[in-house]
Amino acid sequence: MIQPFGTVIRGSGDGTIALTEYATAPNLTVLGITFTPGDNALEGYSISTPTLTYGARGYRADVDYSQSDAFFSGVVAPHTSVTLDYAYEVDKSQLNPATLTVHIGLEDFTWTGDLAGKLLPPPPPRFGSS
């Protein structure tokens, strides 16, 4: 199942997967993916680290495991949500086009298109913050 970025993807059953958060820094993009199972719990071991490819040639972005929730071992109860962060060693400017594939068990869920356009710049720092 392939959808454009910004789409909430419905899995088999009534669970959903959505790209809900992000953070960017030079040469680093962190994507938050929210998993919401339907009637059945989602076992953490069935969620593999998503793959991110970018550019016309489909280069695979390296995962920065030190900043990722790559080894989630919990259980997501039915009809609740968990957001896991995955960090990739790629600059936001290179993410058009991009493809992000999430692997859950034997199912793949894929977004494709202009990911850079979906990642707005972070807000300016608040007055008095360091």
Disulfide bonds with the S-S distance in Angstrom:
none
